[in-house]
Amino acid sequence: MRWIVRALLAVSVIALVAACVARGDPSQPIPVATVPAKHTATRLVVVLPGRADDLAALRSSGIADAIQSVWPDADVVLAEVTVDYYQQGDASQRLHDEVIEPARARGYREIWLAGASMGGMGTLLYDAQYPGQLDGMVLLAPYLGEFDLLAEIDHAGGIAHWNGGPSQGFTRESWQRDLWRYIQGLSKDPARSERIWLAYGDQDRLRKAMPLFVPALHPEHVFVRQGGHTWTVWTPAARAMLQAIDARETRGTH
């Protein structure tokens, strides 16, 4: 059956590459749009786009309203980190220097990063390269790399048994393997993975990669919803995850 999983993973990656792409100008600062908190702001959620999303698409997704319906004390920053920033090889550094670090200086008690598809990938890459900077992450069907690497991990018997070799420093050539080395580290550090929440649709074109990722997470942090690779799945799922986060905090579970 494993060859079927590999074939479906290949289809997933091809579909992602073929999707529409929002372009940006990495010679300029990352474009952002801030949606102010409905109450006095005490925390910040930064949202990273999918491959086809610009700021207008992020606004129309309803993700800011979904976040603030549960966390009315959250400022929401929509950050247009398009594929061009990733191709430059310094997207995480740019996000840190231009968005996260200035926000930290403003005194928020919590900073969360949320990302859909490519943005979910970017969220993981940021935490891998800047550990300890985030209070939590919301991942919406993250893109997790190309077929050959996913098949290699699957063939090894999963992330627990995969030998990825030493880190190469998140270069343009190594970032996918480095990302999975980071995920492997999460699987061995439940306290660190406690901050990560994942949602995806049961018909999502990237869903076949998720069984390789889910073992690194807490099972109750994984939300599977009906639907595909779209904000109509992700936006309500994000709301449900934030509600679950609040419920855990109310019970005193951290």
C-alpha positions as CSV (number, residue, x, y, z in Angstrom):
1,M,0.0,0.0,0.0
2,R,2.9,2.3,0.6
3,W,3.4,2.9,-3.2
4,I,-0.2,4.3,-3.3
5,V,0.7,6.8,-0.6
6,R,3.7,7.9,-2.6
7,A,1.7,8.3,-5.7
8,L,-0.9,10.4,-4.0
9,L,1.9,12.5,-2.4
10,A,3.3,13.1,-5.9
11,V,-0.1,14.3,-7.1
12,S,-0.4,16.6,-4.1
13,V,2.9,18.3,-4.7
14,I,2.2,18.7,-8.5
15,A,-1.2,20.3,-7.6
16,L,0.5,22.8,-5.3
17,V,3.1,23.8,-7.8
18,A,0.4,24.2,-10.5
19,A,-1.7,26.5,-8.3
20,C,-1.9,30.3,-8.9
21,V,0.9,32.2,-7.3
22,A,0.8,35.6,-5.6
23,R,3.9,37.6,-6.4
24,G,5.7,40.1,-4.3
25,D,8.8,42.3,-4.3
26,P,11.3,41.1,-1.7
27,S,13.4,44.3,-2.3
28,Q,10.7,46.0,-0.3
29,P,9.5,45.5,3.3
30,I,7.0,42.7,3.8
31,P,3.5,44.3,3.2
32,V,1.3,44.0,6.2
33,A,-2.2,44.9,7.2
34,T,-3.2,45.2,10.9
35,V,-6.7,44.4,12.1
36,P,-6.9,46.0,15.6
37,A,-8.2,44.1,18.5
38,K,-11.8,44.6,19.5
39,H,-10.7,45.0,23.1
40,T,-7.4,46.2,24.6
41,A,-4.8,44.3,22.8
42,T,-2.7,42.0,24.9
43,R,-1.6,39.4,22.2
44,L,-0.8,39.3,18.6
45,V,-1.5,36.7,15.9
46,V,0.5,37.1,12.7
47,V,-1.1,35.3,9.7
48,L,1.0,34.1,6.7
49,P,-0.6,33.4,3.3
50,G,-0.9,30.4,1.1
51,R,0.9,30.4,-2.3
52,A,-2.0,32.1,-4.1
53,D,-2.9,34.6,-1.4
54,D,-2.1,38.3,-1.2
55,L,-3.3,40.8,1.4
56,A,-6.7,41.1,-0.2
57,A,-7.2,37.3,-0.2
58,L,-6.2,37.1,3.5
59,R,-8.7,39.8,4.3
60,S,-11.5,38.1,2.4
61,S,-10.7,34.7,4.0
62,G,-12.3,35.8,7.2
63,I,-9.4,34.6,9.3
64,A,-9.0,37.9,11.2
65,D,-12.7,37.8,12.2
66,A,-12.4,34.2,13.2
67,I,-9.4,34.8,15.4
68,Q,-11.0,37.9,17.1
69,S,-14.3,36.1,17.6
70,V,-12.5,33.9,20.1
71,W,-9.6,36.3,21.1
72,P,-11.1,39.8,21.1
73,D,-7.9,41.0,22.8
74,A,-5.7,40.0,19.8
75,D,-4.3,42.3,17.2
76,V,-4.1,40.4,13.9
77,V,-1.4,41.2,11.4
78,L,-1.8,39.8,7.9
79,A,1.7,39.5,6.5
80,E,2.1,39.1,2.7
81,V,5.1,36.8,2.7
82,T,4.8,35.6,-0.9
83,V,6.7,32.9,-2.6
84,D,9.3,35.5,-3.8
85,Y,10.4,36.0,-0.2
86,Y,11.0,32.3,0.4
87,Q,12.9,32.1,-2.9
88,Q,15.3,34.7,-1.6
89,G,16.2,32.3,1.2
90,D,15.7,34.8,4.0
91,A,12.0,34.8,4.7
92,S,12.3,33.7,8.3
93,Q,14.9,36.4,9.0
94,R,12.8,39.1,7.3
95,L,9.7,38.0,9.2
96,H,11.6,38.2,12.5
97,D,13.3,41.5,11.8
98,E,10.3,43.3,10.2
99,V,7.3,41.8,12.0
100,I,8.0,39.6,15.1
101,E,10.8,41.5,16.8
102,P,9.1,45.0,16.5
103,A,5.9,43.4,17.8
104,R,7.8,41.9,20.8
105,A,9.1,45.3,21.6
106,R,5.5,46.6,21.8
107,G,5.0,44.4,24.9
108,Y,2.4,41.8,23.8
109,R,2.1,39.1,26.4
110,E,1.7,36.4,23.7
111,I,2.7,36.3,20.0
112,W,1.2,33.5,17.8
113,L,2.0,32.7,14.2
114,A,-0.6,31.2,11.9
115,G,-0.1,30.0,8.3
116,A,-2.0,28.3,5.6
117,S,-0.4,25.9,3.1
118,M,2.9,27.7,2.1
119,G,2.3,29.9,5.1
120,G,2.1,26.9,7.4
121,M,5.5,25.8,6.0
122,G,6.8,29.3,6.7
123,T,5.4,29.2,10.3
124,L,7.4,26.0,10.9
125,L,10.5,27.3,9.3
126,Y,10.3,30.4,11.5
127,D,10.0,28.4,14.7
128,A,12.8,26.1,13.6
129,Q,15.2,29.0,13.0
130,Y,14.0,31.3,15.8
131,P,13.1,28.9,18.7
132,G,11.5,30.4,21.7
133,Q,10.1,33.4,19.9
134,L,6.5,32.2,19.6
135,D,3.9,31.4,22.2
136,G,2.0,29.2,19.8
137,M,1.4,28.2,16.2
138,V,-1.7,27.4,14.2
139,L,-1.0,25.4,11.1
140,L,-3.6,25.1,8.3
141,A,-2.7,22.3,5.9
142,P,1.0,23.2,5.8
143,Y,3.1,22.3,2.7
144,L,5.7,19.9,4.0
145,G,8.0,19.4,1.0
146,E,8.5,17.5,-2.2
147,F,7.5,13.9,-3.0
148,D,11.0,12.4,-3.0
149,L,11.7,13.4,0.6
150,L,8.2,12.5,1.9
151,A,8.6,9.1,0.2
152,E,12.1,8.7,1.8
153,I,10.6,9.4,5.3
154,D,7.7,7.1,4.6
155,H,10.0,4.3,3.4
156,A,12.1,4.7,6.6
157,G,9.0,3.9,8.6
158,G,8.1,7.4,9.6
159,I,9.7,10.4,11.3
160,A,10.8,8.4,14.4
161,H,13.0,6.1,12.3
162,W,14.2,8.4,9.6
163,N,17.9,9.3,9.5
164,G,18.1,12.8,8.1
165,G,21.7,13.4,8.7
166,P,23.2,16.6,10.2
167,S,21.5,20.0,9.8
168,Q,22.7,22.0,6.8
169,G,21.6,25.4,8.1
170,F,18.4,25.9,6.1
171,T,20.0,26.7,2.8
172,R,18.0,26.9,-0.4
173,E,19.1,23.3,-1.2
174,S,18.7,21.8,2.3
175,W,15.7,23.6,3.9
176,Q,13.2,20.7,3.3
177,R,15.5,18.2,5.0
178,D,16.2,20.7,7.7
179,L,12.5,21.3,8.2
180,W,11.9,17.6,8.7
181,R,14.9,17.3,11.1
182,Y,13.1,20.1,13.1
183,I,9.9,18.1,13.0
184,Q,11.8,15.0,14.2
185,G,13.0,17.1,17.1
186,L,9.4,18.0,17.9
187,S,8.5,14.4,18.1
188,K,11.0,14.0,20.9
189,D,10.1,17.1,22.8
190,P,6.4,17.1,23.8
191,A,6.8,20.4,25.7
192,R,7.8,22.1,22.5
193,S,5.1,20.5,20.4
194,E,2.5,21.5,23.0
195,R,2.4,24.9,21.3
196,I,1.5,23.6,17.9
197,W,-2.0,23.0,16.5
198,L,-2.9,21.6,13.1
199,A,-6.0,21.5,10.9
200,Y,-6.6,20.2,7.4
201,G,-9.5,18.9,5.3
202,D,-10.2,15.3,4.7
203,Q,-10.1,16.0,0.9
204,D,-7.1,18.4,1.1
205,R,-4.6,17.8,-1.7
206,L,-1.8,17.8,0.8
207,R,-3.5,15.5,3.3
208,K,-1.4,12.5,2.4
209,A,1.7,14.1,3.9
210,M,-0.1,14.6,7.3
211,P,0.4,11.1,8.7
212,L,4.1,11.7,8.5
213,F,3.7,14.9,10.5
214,V,1.0,14.1,13.0
215,P,3.1,11.7,15.2
216,A,5.2,14.7,16.1
217,L,2.2,16.5,17.6
218,H,-0.3,16.0,20.5
219,P,-3.2,14.0,19.1
220,E,-5.8,16.3,20.6
221,H,-4.2,19.2,18.7
222,V,-5.0,17.8,15.3
223,F,-8.3,18.8,13.7
224,V,-9.6,17.1,10.5
225,R,-12.5,18.7,8.8
226,Q,-14.6,18.0,5.8
227,G,-13.4,19.7,2.7
228,G,-10.4,20.5,0.6
229,H,-7.4,23.0,0.4
230,T,-9.4,26.2,1.0
231,W,-10.0,28.9,3.5
232,T,-13.7,27.8,3.8
233,V,-12.2,24.8,5.7
234,W,-9.3,26.6,7.4
235,T,-11.1,29.7,8.8
236,P,-13.7,27.8,10.9
237,A,-11.0,25.2,11.9
238,A,-8.8,28.0,13.2
239,R,-11.8,29.3,15.3
240,A,-12.3,25.8,16.7
241,M,-8.6,25.4,17.5
242,L,-8.5,28.7,19.4
243,Q,-11.6,27.7,21.4
244,A,-9.9,24.4,22.2
245,I,-6.8,26.3,23.3
246,D,-8.9,28.5,25.6
247,A,-10.6,25.4,27.0
248,R,-7.3,23.8,27.9
249,E,-6.1,27.0,29.6
250,T,-9.3,27.1,31.6
251,R,-8.7,23.6,32.8
252,G,-5.2,24.6,33.7
253,T,-3.6,22.3,31.1
254,H,-0.4,23.7,29.5
